[in-house]
Amino acid sequence: MCMARITCAPRLPVQYRCYVVFVPAYIKKNNSIQSVRGGWAMEFSVRFLGFLQTLLRYLAAPLYFLWSLQDVKILPPIGDPILLQSASTIAKKIRKRLIKSEDVVAAYIKRIKEVNPYLNAVVEDRFADALQDAREVDNIISSTKETEEQLEKETPLLGVPFTVKESCGLKGLSQCVGSIPRIGIKSDKDGETVKLLRKAGAIPLLVSNTPEFCLGWETNNLVTGRTLNPYNSQKTCGGSSGGEGALIGSGASVIGVGSDVAGSIRVPAMYNGIFGHKPTPGYVSIDGHFPYATDANFHEYLAIGPIARYAEDLKCMLSVMAGEKASKLKLSEKVDLHSLKVYYMTDAGKSFVLLPVDQEIKKTVSTAAKHLNRKYGIPAKEVVIEEMGDSAETSISVFFGLQGIPNALEDPQNPKESHNLFLELLKAIFGASKYSLSLLLFYLLQVTNVFIPKWRYNYYCGESKKLKKKFMDILGDNSVFLYPTHPTAAYYHNQVFFKTAGVMYTMLFNVLGLPSTHVPLGLNKEGMPIGIQVVAAPHQDRLCLAVAEALEKDFGGWIPPPAMSTQTTF
């Protein structure tokens, strides 16, 4: 074991960088002390916003302590053993005629009906149609002359049920995505990934809950309400793929389709104790997703990817979801773990205004790296990539530089006009707006660009390109990077407004275009899931997935949430 420092030049500590970032170049360009001060003030404002959030966290702590004293709802236990098997195992047993698809689908429908009164994760279901689909699968299996190998090749997920994030599009089902003005809008077609999964024989059950327009890291909206965490009902399931995360984590789904533009697969995966993968951009189509930005670069940041309870299912799902492009990812090639290298960081840097990483999560990152080193002989190096401390500014600048982000405030009666953002924010505080507070705050951040001046966009784009090149040079085609998925385990409802800085840990890899897999690695002292993300260079998704499978095997992967006694009625 050793530590390596990877830097381009000496840099100040993270907490002071906002005072001097790019100042020499700005002086040279503008020859104006006043201009420098203006730029400094803007950079300082970003960090000051972080300071305000830190202050609010401390002020709100007594309220959340009182909140924590309330009773926690407990899920009914998982009774059917079918629910404890991976999708890959279920598909194999269906092909071998050891179990029927109808029995599997019925078991999952029963489980969904048991837990949804607790979770509130389902937007709309197609249970009757799914059971009919399953019967048709069973008829095909019983009458076909194709071999098991042929069935696996052509329909690798034949008869396996799956669930879909509402934004990803399931034909005939709701796609209002938590927006009151969109109530009643149905998807007129399957999203491309859903279509490919159906072609592979999988059976969709429902569409699951999201924040309004997917703009939030807590799943709550004014149409279908808040989705709860299966491990603790007082805490968030995350977002924006929170409905998927809660269903899969509770044993009510085995695989699901999610989308990720700033951690929206990986954060819910962590909070709900499951696996989630954000693919390298360009391999999985985002066709059929709502919302969608018209910017030509949008597909570089938004990724649709698999969420699963078992690591082995990620590879199968990604192979299907990538369609004709899957072969370029070489997912079928066996990864020799002994030939890999591991680099890791336990946090982005020291700063009073950044959300600190819990010690248990830091320990989990280093424990995973050291374990891979001991068991597989993988060289494991702790590195210090100083630029990671600027992840928030870099990610925000690049993301908000996108054009054509949908305007939810647009007046449907007069598309050229929009409702006043500040008036709606005021109304939302008193519960009188038809827009959720998380959506309105997102637009506030967009309008203000989080106080980062627009002229800095090109600078931060340049910084992101430099950082991506650095990662590519470090990782090559045989290395992975271990890093916290989020600084904390799932927090109490509405604490997201004080902890948004934590998303910098996932959002950065959307901006850099690197594949990333969340891997669950146990529970913290409060019984909440924690884990890490495994990152690789572009096109090296298979390395992330191979390490995820190895860590699942060695650390246990998904741990079922606490369940009520079988004598207790839910």
LUMSELO-592583 format. One line per field, with one value per residue (C-alpha): residue number from 1; residue in one letter; z, x, y. Coordinates in Angstrom, 3 decimals, always signed. Layout:
nr = (NUM,...)
rest = (A,...)
pz = (Z,...)
px = (X,...)
py = (Y,...)
***
This chain:
nr = (1,2,3,4,5,6,7,8,9,10,11,12,13,14,15,16,17,18,19,20,21,22,23,24,25,26,27,28,29,30,31,32,33,34,35,36,37,38,39,40,41,42,43,44,45,46,47,48,49,50,51,52,53,54,55,56,57,58,59,60,61,62,63,64,65,66,67,68,69,70,71,72,73,74,75,76,77,78,79,80,81,82,83,84,85,86,87,88,89,90,91,92,93,94,95,96,97,98,99,100,101,102,103,104,105,106,107,108,109,110,111,112,113,114,115,116,117,118,119,120,121,122,123,124,125,126,127,128,129,130,131,132,133,134,135,136,137,138,139,140,141,142,143,144,145,146,147,148,149,150,151,152,153,154,155,156,157,158,159,160,161,162,163,164,165,166,167,168,169,170,171,172,173,174,175,176,177,178,179,180,181,182,183,184,185,186,187,188,189,190,191,192,193,194,195,196,197,198,199,200,201,202,203,204,205,206,207,208,209,210,211,212,213,214,215,216,217,218,219,220,221,222,223,224,225,226,227,228,229,230,231,232,233,234,235,236,237,238,239,240,241,242,243,244,245,246,247,248,249,250,251,252,253,254,255,256,257,258,259,260,261,262,263,264,265,266,267,268,269,270,271,272,273,274,275,276,277,278,279,280,281,282,283,284,285,286,287,288,289,290,291,292,293,294,295,296,297,298,299,300,301,302,303,304,305,306,307,308,309,310,311,312,313,314,315,316,317,318,319,320,321,322,323,324,325,326,327,328,329,330,331,332,333,334,335,336,337,338,339,340,341,342,343,344,345,346,347,348,349,350,351,352,353,354,355,356,357,358,359,360,361,362,363,364,365,366,367,368,369,370,371,372,373,374,375,376,377,378,379,380,381,382,383,384,385,386,387,388,389,390,391,392,393,394,395,396,397,398,399,400,401,402,403,404,405,406,407,408,409,410,411,412,413,414,415,416,417,418,419,420,421,422,423,424,425,426,427,428,429,430,431,432,433,434,435,436,437,438,439,440,441,442,443,444,445,446,447,448,449,450,451,452,453,454,455,456,457,458,459,460,461,462,463,464,465,466,467,468,469,470,471,472,473,474,475,476,477,478,479,480,481,482,483,484,485,486,487,488,489,490,491,492,493,494,495,496,497,498,499,500,501,502,503,504,505,506,507,508,509,510,511,512,513,514,515,516,517,518,519,520,521,522,523,524,525,526,527,528,529,530,531,532,533,534,535,536,537,538,539,540,541,542,543,544,545,546,547,548,549,550,551,552,553,554,555,556,557,558,559,560,561,562,563,564,565,566,567,568,569,570)
rest = (M,C,M,A,R,I,T,C,A,P,R,L,P,V,Q,Y,R,C,Y,V,V,F,V,P,A,Y,I,K,K,N,N,S,I,Q,S,V,R,G,G,W,A,M,E,F,S,V,R,F,L,G,F,L,Q,T,L,L,R,Y,L,A,A,P,L,Y,F,L,W,S,L,Q,D,V,K,I,L,P,P,I,G,D,P,I,L,L,Q,S,A,S,T,I,A,K,K,I,R,K,R,L,I,K,S,E,D,V,V,A,A,Y,I,K,R,I,K,E,V,N,P,Y,L,N,A,V,V,E,D,R,F,A,D,A,L,Q,D,A,R,E,V,D,N,I,I,S,S,T,K,E,T,E,E,Q,L,E,K,E,T,P,L,L,G,V,P,F,T,V,K,E,S,C,G,L,K,G,L,S,Q,C,V,G,S,I,P,R,I,G,I,K,S,D,K,D,G,E,T,V,K,L,L,R,K,A,G,A,I,P,L,L,V,S,N,T,P,E,F,C,L,G,W,E,T,N,N,L,V,T,G,R,T,L,N,P,Y,N,S,Q,K,T,C,G,G,S,S,G,G,E,G,A,L,I,G,S,G,A,S,V,I,G,V,G,S,D,V,A,G,S,I,R,V,P,A,M,Y,N,G,I,F,G,H,K,P,T,P,G,Y,V,S,I,D,G,H,F,P,Y,A,T,D,A,N,F,H,E,Y,L,A,I,G,P,I,A,R,Y,A,E,D,L,K,C,M,L,S,V,M,A,G,E,K,A,S,K,L,K,L,S,E,K,V,D,L,H,S,L,K,V,Y,Y,M,T,D,A,G,K,S,F,V,L,L,P,V,D,Q,E,I,K,K,T,V,S,T,A,A,K,H,L,N,R,K,Y,G,I,P,A,K,E,V,V,I,E,E,M,G,D,S,A,E,T,S,I,S,V,F,F,G,L,Q,G,I,P,N,A,L,E,D,P,Q,N,P,K,E,S,H,N,L,F,L,E,L,L,K,A,I,F,G,A,S,K,Y,S,L,S,L,L,L,F,Y,L,L,Q,V,T,N,V,F,I,P,K,W,R,Y,N,Y,Y,C,G,E,S,K,K,L,K,K,K,F,M,D,I,L,G,D,N,S,V,F,L,Y,P,T,H,P,T,A,A,Y,Y,H,N,Q,V,F,F,K,T,A,G,V,M,Y,T,M,L,F,N,V,L,G,L,P,S,T,H,V,P,L,G,L,N,K,E,G,M,P,I,G,I,Q,V,V,A,A,P,H,Q,D,R,L,C,L,A,V,A,E,A,L,E,K,D,F,G,G,W,I,P,P,P,A,M,S,T,Q,T,T,F)
pz = (+0.000,-0.719,-1.258,-4.401,-4.864,-8.289,-8.899,-11.737,-9.567,-5.934,-4.905,-1.888,+0.487,-0.854,+1.594,+0.279,-3.443,-4.014,-3.194,-5.859,-8.627,-11.960,-10.473,-12.115,-15.572,-14.923,-13.850,-16.995,-19.191,-17.635,-16.009,-13.405,-9.655,-9.604,-12.102,-9.994,-6.915,-8.825,-9.921,-6.404,-4.917,-7.262,-6.423,-2.755,-3.106,-4.071,-0.915,+1.131,-0.029,+1.299,+4.582,+4.850,+4.292,+6.987,+9.385,+8.597,+9.225,+12.706,+13.429,+12.226,+14.108,+17.228,+15.070,+13.331,+16.678,+17.783,+14.432,+14.988,+18.169,+16.178,+15.443,+12.372,+10.137,+9.517,+6.292,+6.176,+5.824,+2.479,+2.474,-1.018,-1.792,-5.434,-4.278,-3.028,-6.358,-8.974,-12.307,-14.024,-11.814,-12.355,-16.145,-16.113,-14.030,-16.340,-19.363,-17.590,-16.771,-13.046,-12.314,-14.244,-15.218,-13.994,-10.505,-10.477,-11.700,-9.226,-6.362,-7.224,-7.633,-4.204,-2.685,-4.326,-2.895,+0.543,+0.661,-1.451,+1.309,+3.261,+0.476,-1.837,-4.755,-7.465,-9.857,-12.107,-12.652,-15.382,-13.181,-15.174,-18.451,-16.848,-15.688,-19.205,-20.606,-18.155,-19.241,-22.846,-21.854,-20.114,-23.244,-25.362,-22.984,-22.907,-26.684,-28.113,-29.832,-29.180,-26.811,-23.544,-25.169,-28.054,-25.678,-23.587,-26.635,-28.127,-24.956,-21.976,-19.606,-20.796,-18.184,-15.677,-14.263,-14.081,-13.046,-14.778,-13.554,-14.733,-16.695,-18.874,-20.657,-20.564,-23.267,-22.002,-18.474,-16.773,-17.682,-15.826,-13.755,-10.643,-12.388,-11.783,-15.265,-16.790,-14.896,-17.276,-19.777,-20.774,-22.608,-26.228,-26.695,-24.791,-24.160,-26.201,-23.192,-22.141,-25.699,-25.699,-22.341,-23.583,-26.723,-24.410,-22.831,-19.658,-18.404,-17.161,-14.031,-13.352,-13.451,-10.249,-8.487,-9.113,-7.971,-10.198,-13.604,-11.935,-10.498,-6.984,-4.852,-2.724,-4.363,-3.482,-5.641,-5.507,-7.608,-6.057,-2.872,-1.061,-1.371,+1.851,+2.543,+3.197,+5.962,+7.862,+7.002,+8.470,+5.858,+2.129,-0.554,-2.612,-6.115,-8.781,-9.307,-5.756,-6.517,-8.263,-5.441,-2.761,-4.638,-5.427,-1.964,-0.305,-2.376,-4.452,-7.698,-8.773,-11.633,-12.823,-15.320,-13.950,-15.267,-13.947,-14.688,-11.332,-9.340,-9.854,-10.141,-7.784,-4.844,-4.573,-5.030,-2.016,+0.130,-0.563,-0.278,-3.907,-7.074,-9.745,-12.811,-14.799,-18.179,-20.402,-22.456,-25.930,-25.402,-23.899,-25.751,-23.829,-26.420,-24.759,-21.573,-20.136,-19.354,-22.208,-23.080,-26.692,-26.209,-28.468,-25.480,-23.225,-24.032,-22.671,-19.190,-18.906,-18.783,-18.586,-16.763,-14.776,-11.088,-9.457,-6.169,-7.357,-9.095,-11.732,-13.173,-14.083,-16.836,-18.343,-18.237,-19.698,-22.505,-23.380,-22.860,-25.038,-27.978,-31.041,-29.311,-26.478,-28.249,-28.138,-24.326,-24.406,-21.522,-22.360,-21.906,-18.555,-16.407,-14.690,-11.347,-10.615,-13.546,-12.337,-10.410,-7.816,-6.926,-4.224,-2.337,+0.814,+0.321,-2.042,+0.334,+3.589,+3.813,+6.424,+3.820,+1.997,+3.260,+5.246,+4.461,+7.354,+8.938,+8.343,+4.600,+4.498,+6.226,+3.778,+0.792,+2.229,+3.475,-0.009,-1.597,+0.932,+0.589,-3.191,-2.617,-0.145,-1.901,-5.552,-5.289,-6.909,-6.382,-4.379,-4.051,-2.146,-4.298,-3.809,-6.897,-5.773,-8.525,-6.934,-4.382,-7.170,-8.226,-7.242,-9.308,-12.277,-12.334,-11.797,-14.438,-17.108,-16.338,-16.176,-19.380,-21.210,-23.493,-23.884,-20.374,-20.188,-18.565,-16.214,-15.406,-18.956,-19.170,-21.194,-22.264,-23.569,-24.210,-24.711,-21.113,-17.847,-14.301,-12.118,-10.383,-7.284,-6.839,-7.121,-4.543,-2.141,-2.779,-2.316,+1.165,+2.135,+0.173,-2.435,-5.563,-8.074,-8.367,-5.866,-3.836,-5.140,-8.755,-7.988,-6.149,-9.109,-11.409,-8.909,-9.073,-12.865,-13.078,-10.723,-12.037,-8.313,-8.419,-10.810,-13.543,-17.001,-18.403,-16.269,-18.226,-20.704,-17.883,-16.033,-19.267,-19.772,-16.216,-16.697,-19.862,-18.057,-15.177,-17.561,-19.297,-15.928,-15.004,-18.367,-17.972,-14.461,-15.162,-18.693,-19.618,-16.514,-13.431,-11.278,-8.898,-5.583,-4.150,-1.870,-3.676,-1.233,+1.946,+4.176,+4.345,+3.676,+5.682,+7.092,+4.781,+3.596,+4.796,+1.100,+1.125,+3.536,+1.929,-1.812,-1.917,-1.385,-4.967,-6.182,-5.504,-8.251,-10.546,-11.449,-13.244,-15.363,-16.439,-17.089,-18.946,-16.866,-16.080,-12.393,-10.357,-6.838,-4.689,-1.352,+1.429,+4.562,+7.015,+9.236,+13.002,+12.496,+10.286,+7.039,+3.843,+2.856,+0.020,-2.585,-6.287,-8.611,-11.514,-14.670,-17.845,-20.702,-22.387,-19.487,-17.833,-17.527,-15.002,-12.751,-12.986,-12.341,-9.194,-8.072,-8.395,-6.489,-3.649,-3.483,-3.164,-0.422,+1.524,+0.995,-1.190,-0.525,+3.045,+3.405,+5.330,+8.829,+8.752,+11.214,+13.029,+11.039,+13.883,+13.322,+10.858,+8.458)
px = (+0.000,+1.247,+0.043,+0.672,+0.071,-1.218,-1.097,-0.311,+1.074,+1.028,-2.516,-4.024,-6.276,-9.807,-11.343,-9.182,-9.274,-12.407,-10.399,-7.758,-9.126,-7.969,-7.214,-3.776,-5.187,-8.139,-5.868,-3.811,-6.900,-8.764,-5.976,-8.514,-8.490,-12.232,-12.833,-10.778,-12.800,-16.017,-14.829,-13.583,-16.945,-18.802,-16.523,-16.836,-20.627,-20.552,-18.664,-20.798,-23.861,-22.149,-21.519,-25.207,-26.205,-23.769,-25.240,-28.788,-27.819,-26.664,-29.710,-32.116,-30.395,-32.624,-35.757,-34.515,-33.585,-37.191,-38.339,-36.187,-38.096,-41.215,-42.116,-40.541,-42.746,-41.393,-41.872,-43.586,-41.031,-40.041,-41.846,-41.472,-37.966,-38.424,-37.952,-34.434,-33.033,-31.230,-32.855,-30.183,-31.031,-34.761,-34.305,-32.233,-34.816,-37.607,-35.682,-35.117,-38.842,-38.033,-40.324,-43.031,-42.897,-46.466,-45.447,-42.524,-44.619,-47.402,-44.882,-43.564,-47.030,-47.947,-44.793,-45.413,-48.929,-47.514,-44.887,-46.288,-48.649,-45.447,-43.146,-45.488,-43.200,-45.697,-47.138,-49.133,-49.060,-49.954,-50.322,-53.101,-51.221,-47.987,-49.646,-50.952,-47.458,-46.105,-48.659,-47.610,-43.978,-44.875,-46.723,-43.670,-41.377,-43.620,-44.061,-40.771,-38.277,-35.441,-32.680,-31.961,-28.841,-30.877,-33.438,-30.675,-29.016,-32.211,-34.178,-31.774,-34.400,-37.371,-40.120,-38.320,-40.323,-38.809,-39.854,-39.345,-38.644,-41.601,-39.393,-37.996,-41.287,-43.504,-46.177,-49.679,-48.588,-48.153,-45.279,-46.387,-43.170,-44.634,-45.854,-49.389,-49.659,-48.742,-51.327,-52.957,-50.101,-49.212,-46.170,-47.139,-44.318,-41.770,-38.502,-35.728,-34.256,-37.665,-38.264,-34.957,-35.678,-39.087,-37.450,-35.137,-38.224,-38.486,-41.947,-42.612,-44.754,-45.116,-43.670,-42.144,-42.065,-39.667,-39.269,-40.987,-39.263,-36.596,-35.114,-34.240,-32.311,-35.328,-38.315,-41.251,-43.748,-47.210,-48.886,-47.917,-46.251,-43.149,-41.501,-40.031,-36.833,-37.381,-34.743,-36.182,-39.442,-38.178,-35.469,-35.306,-34.993,-33.000,-33.674,-34.397,-34.659,-35.966,-39.078,-36.941,-34.440,-37.088,-38.882,-35.719,-34.237,-37.416,-37.504,-40.473,-38.489,-35.349,-34.166,-35.184,-34.524,-33.257,-31.722,-28.784,-27.740,-26.162,-26.160,-29.826,-29.134,-26.179,-27.483,-30.809,-28.830,-26.726,-29.633,-31.566,-28.664,-28.549,-26.436,-26.727,-24.637,-24.206,-22.859,-20.325,-22.331,-23.436,-24.028,-27.533,-30.128,-31.986,-34.774,-38.182,-36.929,-38.735,-37.490,-35.073,-32.849,-32.389,-28.680,-26.587,-24.393,-27.255,-26.736,-23.189,-24.551,-27.879,-27.477,-30.106,-28.800,-29.602,-30.488,-30.406,-30.386,-27.641,-24.429,-24.495,-27.697,-26.042,-23.944,-26.908,-29.094,-26.426,-25.820,-29.507,-29.934,-26.955,-28.481,-26.249,-23.541,-23.122,-20.345,-18.120,-18.186,-16.789,-19.028,-18.726,-14.948,-13.808,-12.002,-8.849,-9.022,-5.388,-4.330,-6.161,-4.925,-6.947,-6.745,-8.898,-9.804,-11.904,-13.086,-12.816,-10.712,-10.930,-13.312,-15.673,-18.317,-18.332,-20.488,-18.042,-17.782,-18.857,-15.983,-17.778,-17.922,-14.273,-13.358,-15.497,-13.624,-10.206,-11.365,-12.582,-9.301,-7.174,-9.341,-8.883,-5.161,-4.968,-7.269,-6.424,-2.968,-4.255,-1.953,-3.996,-2.883,-4.517,-4.212,-4.799,-6.316,-6.511,-8.922,-11.628,-12.108,-13.499,-16.007,-18.989,-18.006,-16.895,-20.006,-22.441,-20.858,-20.817,-24.288,-26.003,-24.223,-26.543,-29.112,-32.762,-33.420,-37.225,-39.093,-41.687,-42.931,-44.093,-47.717,-49.564,-52.110,-49.355,-46.084,-44.201,-44.878,-43.723,-44.952,-42.828,-40.181,-39.876,-43.626,-43.932,-41.151,-43.036,-46.268,-44.457,-43.300,-46.975,-48.011,-49.885,-47.832,-48.575,-44.823,-42.680,-40.086,-37.267,-38.119,-38.336,-35.017,-33.430,-34.608,-33.337,-29.909,-30.145,-31.122,-28.349,-25.895,-25.179,-23.476,-20.789,-20.376,-21.310,-17.946,-16.360,-18.183,-15.359,-12.819,-14.617,-15.230,-11.484,-10.910,-13.297,-11.466,-8.131,-9.494,-10.986,-7.623,-5.952,-8.368,-7.896,-4.113,-4.317,-6.873,-6.027,-7.794,-6.908,-7.661,-10.581,-11.066,-12.896,-14.658,-17.614,-20.965,-22.298,-20.792,-23.576,-26.109,-29.755,-30.766,-34.099,-36.793,-36.203,-32.579,-31.698,-32.091,-29.138,-26.999,-27.040,-23.252,-22.983,-24.068,-20.673,-19.389,-21.545,-22.300,-18.644,-18.543,-21.553,-19.651,-16.470,-18.328,-16.860,-18.782,-19.549,-21.157,-22.512,-21.675,-23.463,-21.034,-23.075,-24.979,-23.749,-24.216,-27.742,-28.694,-28.686,-26.996,-23.626,-21.249,-18.891,-18.749,-16.346,-15.261,-13.360,-12.156,-14.663,-15.751,-14.365,-17.734,-16.905,-14.163,-16.683,-19.075,-16.372,-15.190,-18.814,-19.360,-16.162,-17.073,-20.595,-19.174,-16.761,-18.902,-22.433,-24.054,-27.697,-28.915,-32.721,-34.280,-35.611,-38.953,-41.792,-42.507,-44.580,-47.094,-47.579,-50.176,-49.026)
py = (+0.000,+3.504,+7.035,+8.996,+12.725,+13.683,+17.415,+19.774,+22.568,+23.688,+24.669,+26.356,+24.421,+24.001,+26.464,+29.316,+28.627,+30.701,+33.856,+33.386,+31.154,+32.496,+35.940,+36.393,+35.672,+37.929,+40.790,+40.348,+40.278,+43.197,+45.238,+46.276,+45.765,+46.445,+43.624,+41.256,+42.070,+41.464,+38.025,+37.244,+38.224,+35.905,+32.962,+33.776,+33.700,+30.028,+29.153,+31.522,+29.585,+26.466,+28.263,+29.193,+25.580,+24.482,+27.028,+25.911,+22.281,+23.145,+25.311,+22.632,+19.786,+20.045,+19.848,+16.716,+15.204,+15.629,+14.241,+11.179,+10.329,+9.455,+5.852,+4.287,+2.149,-1.341,-3.300,-6.677,-9.508,-10.999,-14.339,-15.792,-17.167,-16.163,-12.579,-13.365,-14.501,-12.433,-11.670,-13.770,-16.758,-16.305,-16.132,-19.309,-21.176,-20.030,-21.296,-24.615,-24.822,-24.962,-22.011,-20.207,-16.571,-16.137,-17.258,-14.828,-11.901,-12.745,-12.870,-9.426,-7.954,-9.296,-7.805,-4.433,-4.349,-5.184,-2.454,+0.379,+1.606,+2.183,+3.372,+5.320,+4.467,+3.441,+6.018,+3.649,-0.116,-2.598,-5.675,-7.352,-6.906,-8.109,-11.330,-11.878,-11.271,-13.845,-16.460,-15.916,-16.446,-19.690,-20.850,-20.045,-21.946,-25.000,-25.193,-23.959,-26.198,-23.755,-24.807,-23.032,-21.566,-20.152,-18.649,-17.081,-15.577,-14.149,-13.302,-13.292,-11.848,-13.894,-13.828,-11.593,-8.636,-5.151,-1.663,+1.684,+5.187,+7.264,+9.659,+6.852,+6.131,+3.040,+3.079,+3.811,+4.698,+8.051,+10.328,+13.436,+13.207,+14.794,+17.949,+19.216,+20.832,+17.421,+15.352,+12.892,+12.842,+9.284,+8.023,+7.356,+4.863,+2.829,+4.606,+2.987,+1.157,-0.144,-1.338,-3.235,-4.858,-5.978,-7.373,-9.333,-10.898,-8.820,-7.823,-4.258,-3.947,-0.218,+3.275,+4.618,+7.965,+10.872,+14.476,+17.034,+17.036,+14.824,+18.022,+16.974,+14.520,+13.674,+11.952,+14.166,+16.045,+17.611,+14.891,+11.569,+12.797,+11.604,+8.196,+6.815,+4.924,+1.187,+1.190,+4.140,+5.875,+9.170,+9.357,+10.013,+7.363,+9.866,+11.057,+11.346,+7.569,+7.298,+5.266,+2.658,+2.617,+2.124,-0.667,-2.595,-2.078,-3.361,-6.564,-5.361,-5.306,-7.104,-4.858,-1.409,+1.366,+4.664,+7.868,+9.861,+13.425,+14.296,+11.091,+10.267,+6.523,+6.236,+8.295,+6.374,+3.155,+4.075,+5.229,+2.022,-0.414,-1.639,-1.427,+1.256,+1.972,+5.188,+4.071,+5.763,+8.320,+7.326,+3.619,+3.618,+5.668,+8.377,+8.445,+8.664,+10.304,+13.319,+15.902,+16.355,+19.319,+20.369,+21.051,+18.822,+17.957,+16.851,+13.162,+13.527,+14.269,+12.436,+8.667,+5.945,+2.932,-0.219,-0.462,-3.892,-5.741,-8.080,-7.042,-9.781,-8.339,-5.034,-6.619,-8.447,-5.343,-3.072,-5.567,-5.389,-1.643,-0.743,-2.642,-2.848,-0.817,-3.333,-5.246,-2.155,-2.307,-5.877,-6.859,-10.535,-10.442,-11.794,-9.226,-10.484,-8.708,-9.536,-7.349,-4.236,-1.219,+0.674,+4.344,+5.886,+9.047,+9.207,+12.790,+15.753,+17.807,+19.712,+22.630,+23.999,+24.800,+21.459,+18.607,+16.446,+12.754,+10.520,+8.638,+5.328,+6.046,+7.103,+3.868,+1.898,+3.364,+2.542,-0.879,-1.822,-0.705,-2.588,-5.686,-5.727,-5.331,-8.240,-10.696,-10.096,-8.583,-5.395,-2.405,+0.101,+3.725,+6.538,+9.645,+13.351,+14.939,+18.545,+19.574,+17.426,+20.185,+22.364,+19.695,+21.812,+24.853,+22.779,+20.613,+23.476,+25.712,+23.032,+21.705,+25.092,+26.030,+23.632,+25.223,+24.253,+22.945,+22.527,+25.389,+23.915,+27.417,+28.008,+29.112,+26.416,+29.030,+31.302,+29.418,+32.681,+33.633,+32.029,+32.222,+34.493,+32.380,+34.554,+34.841,+31.062,+30.618,+32.858,+30.945,+27.617,+28.616,+28.881,+25.785,+27.811,+27.098,+24.359,+23.817,+21.936,+23.790,+21.579,+22.453,+26.166,+26.140,+24.376,+27.167,+29.727,+28.103,+28.069,+31.740,+32.825,+30.194,+29.672,+33.063,+31.867,+34.519,+33.334,+34.398,+31.691,+28.959,+28.513,+28.443,+25.655,+23.750,+23.878,+22.699,+19.782,+18.726,+18.881,+16.819,+14.259,+13.896,+13.458,+10.682,+8.996,+9.147,+7.719,+4.999,+3.887,+0.652,-1.364,+0.753,+1.853,+4.754,+4.262,+7.327,+8.117,+8.033,+10.600,+12.074,+10.704,+7.918,+8.814,+11.864,+13.017,+14.348,+17.927,+17.970,+17.918,+21.703,+21.930,+19.222,+19.850,+20.214,+16.462,+15.810,+17.038,+13.507,+12.005,+14.937,+15.383,+12.015,+12.993,+16.098,+14.092,+11.326,+8.500,+5.285,+4.809,+2.032,+2.356,-0.676,-1.250,-2.152,-2.720,-0.557,+2.256,+2.383,+3.727,+0.788,+2.802,+1.556,+2.973,+2.185,+3.571,+4.318,+2.521,+4.721,+3.769,+5.453,+5.918,+2.667,+0.590,-0.058,-3.743,-2.904,-1.135,-4.074,-6.691,-4.897,-4.510,-8.269,-9.007,-6.657,-8.088,-11.590,-10.570,-8.071,-9.416,-6.761,-5.945,-6.405,-6.675,-3.794,-4.471,-6.307,-6.538,-9.759,-12.229,-12.051,-8.339,-7.100,-4.378)
***
